[in-house]
Amino acid sequence: MSPEVSTSLASRRAPGGHAARGRDTGRPYDVTVVTAGRRSPDADQHTELVHALIRRNLRVRSAVWSDQQVDWSQSSLTVVRAAVELPQQEPAFRRWLGRADAVTHLMNSAEAVLWNLDKRRLAGLGVATVPTRVVDQGQRGGLIDPMRELGTTDIVIKPVLGARGFGVRRFDLARGAVRANRHARRLMMAGDILIQPYQAAVESGGVRSLVFLGGVFSHAFRAPCLWGPQGEDEATGYDPTEQEIAFAEVAVALSLSEPSFARVDLIAGKLGPVLMDLKMGAGDLRLGADGGGMERFVDQLQLRLWRMARQRGERLSCC
């Protein structure tokens, strides 16, 4: 949804005619939903989010982070639902994040979004993660030895920076060492890379994605598998175990900040859950997966607006 479309929708008055609680009357918009553009796989969910906010009588727009025409100071709260999808976008994204953070309230925080950019962050989190070998962009010499250091010939190579599976490839070093080396070198032209042993649990049990809103578990789903049968690209509902919820809670608690929303991706390991990823910016949250996720997410946004209003010393309108 373009900023123009969402602005026209936001101008409609919600049923009942109540003023939006926590509204900063000095800015044209209560909330801006930041996206990666119309081509984003999450574009439909962003549209649903905008409509859900409008139903709460909030003044809303959506905008692409890279749009130079957007005045970010016009929004009280800016919800970051976009991230760096290609390594070469990182410098521009960091600059945008700094500019936006100076003039609007970001959710999640700039600190959380920046921490979330680099996949190396997971290694020092303090929970069980997939063994990882980091190869710096400037490393000279062959890459086969670092690949074999993981103790397996079945490996996955991915960029340190990237989203939505960009650059993620699986190789069998016994038959494809040359192709693996070529792919790694190609990625290293843009930045550092990660090499990991392939996790069979990704296919056998799937990646379980647990969504937390305001630090509280909301819902879960089984994410699509990159290595699964052709056409397996739809997420399905999932009922996590108590152990998985507890593990994910610890992962969120150990992150750099207290995110308003987060998605914890894990797989089943021999000794318990293993962390695959922790997303606090972009990433499918499947807010409609259990029928209440979207409303709980909007509750978090409205709660943040209330708190911001209190800090400004403004009186909140009644329910």
N, C-alpha and C positions, 0 to 999 in steps of 0.2 A: 504494500500500500504506500503510495507516495505521500509526502507531507501535505500536498494540496488536498488529496482525497480525505485524509484523516482529519484535517482541519475543518473541512466542511461538515463532516460527521460530528465532530466535537461541538459544533455550534448548536446542535439540537439539544433541547431541554429534556432531561430525564423525567420519567413519570413522577408526579408528586411535587415537582418544582423545588425541591430542597437544594440549598447551596451546597457545594462540595465541601466536606469537612477538611480542614487543614489547608485551605486554599491560600496561596500567596497572591493577594490581589494586585501586587505590583508587577506580575509577570503574565503574559498572555496564556501560557500553558501550565497546567499542573504537572503533567507527565509527558515526556518524550520517550518513545520506544526506539532505541537505536538498533538498526539492522545492518546486514551486509548487502542489502539490495534485493530487487525483485527476483533475482535468480537463486537466492538462498533457498535451500530445501525446507527451511523453517518459515518461509514467507507466509504460508496460510495460518500457522500458529500465531505469528505476530499480528496478523489481521484480527484473529479471534481475540487476542489480548486487548487490542485497541477497542474493539466493540464491548468487551467486558468492562473496561474502564469507563467507557461512555455511559454504560448502564448505571454506573455509580455517580453519574452526573459530574464527572471530571473532564476538564478540558485537555484533550489528548491530541498528539500528532505522532507520526512515525517519521524517522529520518535516517538516511544512510550516513554512517560515520565519516565517509570520505567526501561528502558533499560540501564543497567550499562555500556554498550560498547559505548554509544553515547558521542562524545565530543561536548558539547554545545557551546564551544567557537568558533567553526568553522562557526557559522552562525551570520550574522549581525543582523537579526530580527527573533525572535522566537515567533510564533503565538500560544498561548495557547488555544487549542480546546479540552482539557481534564480536568477532575476534579475528585475529590474523589467520587467513586461510592459506596464504602463500608466504614463504620466508621473506621474500623481497618486499612484502607489505609492512613488515615490522617497524622500520623507522618512521614511516608516515603514521602508523597507528599509534605509536608511542607519543608522537608530537600532538596528534589529535587528542589523546587521552589527557595530556598535560593541559592543553588549552581548555578543554571542557571542564576539567576538574577545578579550574580557577574561577569558573563563572556559574557552575550549577552543582547540585548535589548528585553524585553518582551512586548508582546501586546496580551491582556491587561496587565497592569502593575502588578507586584507582589502584590502590595497593594490592587488593585482591586480584584485580584483572591483570596487572603486570606480573604478579607472582604466577598466575595461571598460564601465561604465555609459553613458558619454557618447560618442556617435559622432563628436564633433569630434576625439577623440584621434588618429584615424588620419591627419589632415592633417599632423601634425608628426612622424610616425614615421620618415620618411627613405627610404621606398620609393615606387614609383609607385602612386598612388591615383586614384580618380575625382575630377575637378574638382568642388569643392563650394562653394556659397555659403551662409553661415550667416546666418539672419535672427533677430535677437533678439526675444523675446516683446514687449518694449515698443516696437518700432519703429512709428513713425507713418507715415501716407501709404500710397500704393499699393505693391503688391508686384510688379506686372507688370514694371517696369524691372529689379529685381534678378533676376527670372526670365530676362529676355532677355539679361542680362549674360553668361550662359554660352555665348552664340553659337549657340543652337539653340532651336527652338520645341517640341521633343520633350523633356520634362523629367519628373523624378520628385521628388515632395515627400514628406518623411518627418519624423517628430519626432526630435529629438536623443536623447530617451530613449524606449525602447520595444523590444519584442522580438517575434519570430514574425510579422513583417510588419504589426504594428499601425500603422495610419495611413499606410502606404506606398501612394501612388497615382501613376499615370502620366497625364500630360496633354499634349495637343497645343495649344499656345498659339494657333495659327492659328484653331482652331475652339472651343477650350474655355478661353479666358483667364478668363472670369468664374467658371467652375466651379473652376479652379485657385486663383484668389484666394479664393473662398469656403472651399475645403478648407484652404488655408494659414491663414486667419484662425481657422477652427475649431480647428486643432491648436495655434495660438498662444495659445488660451485656457488651455492647460495648460502651455506651455513654449516654448522656442526650437525652430526648425525648420531643416532642411537642404534645399537645392534642388540637384539634380544633373542633368546631361544624361543622358538615357536611353542605356544601353549595349546596343547591338544584340547584342553578344557573349553577353549573358545568355540570349538565345533561340537564337542560332545555335550556340554552343558549350557553353552551360550554365555554371553556377557550379561550379567545382571546389573541393571542400572537403577539405583535407589535415589530418589529425589527428596531433598530436604528443603523446607521452607521455614525461615526464621529459626534454623537450628533444630527443627523437629521433623522427624520422618513423615512424609506425606504419602508417597505411593512409589511403586516400582514397575519396571517392565523389562523384558528381555530384548536387548538391542539386536539389530540385524548383524549377521556374521559376514565379514569380508571374504572368508574362505569357504563359505557354505555353498550349497547347490545354486546354480544360476537362477536368478530371479528371487532369491531369498533376501528381500530388502525391506520387509515390514517388521516393525517391532510388535511384540505380543505381550499381553499382561503377564505379571509374575507376582507370586506371593512369597516374599523373602522369609527366611528363617530368622529366629530371634538372634542367632549368632551373627548372621549377615547384617542385620540392623545395628547391632551393637558395634560391630567392626566398622561399619560406615560412619556411625556417630563419632567414633574415636578419630577417624580420618578427617572428618570435617572439623572437629575440635582442635586438631593439631595443625590445621592450615594456618596460614600467616595472619588471617583476620577472621572475624565472625561474619561470614557471608549471609545475606538475606535469602539467597537461594544457591543451591549447589546440587550437582549430580555426581554420585559416586559410582564408578564402573568397577565391578569386581568379577572374579571367576572363582570356581571351587578348586582349592589346592588340596594336597594330600593331608595337610595339617589344619586346614580351615580356609577361610576366604583369603584371596590375594588381590591386592589393589592393581587395577589396570590404568585407571585415570580418575582425575578429580576435576570437574569442570565448574567454573564459577563465572562464566561469561556466556559465550555461545554454547550451543549444544542442545539437542532435542530434550525437552523436559516432559513431553507427553502430558501436558496439563489436563487434557481431557480423558486420560487413561482410566480414571476411576470415577469420573463424574463430578468430583469435587476439587480436583487439583487447581483448576483455573480460578475458582472462587477463593481458595486459600492463598493463591499467589496474589490476587488482587487485594485480599485482606492485608497482606504484608506491605504492599505499596501504599495502601491507605493509612496503615499504622505509621509508616515512615512519614507520611505527610502530616499526620496529627502531631508527631513528635517535633517535626520541624516548626509547626505552628506554635507549639508551646515555647520553643526556644526563642521565637520572635515575640513572645508575649501576647499573641493574638488569642481572641476568644473563639472557641470552636462552635460551629453550629450543632444543633441537636440532631438526633437520628431521624 
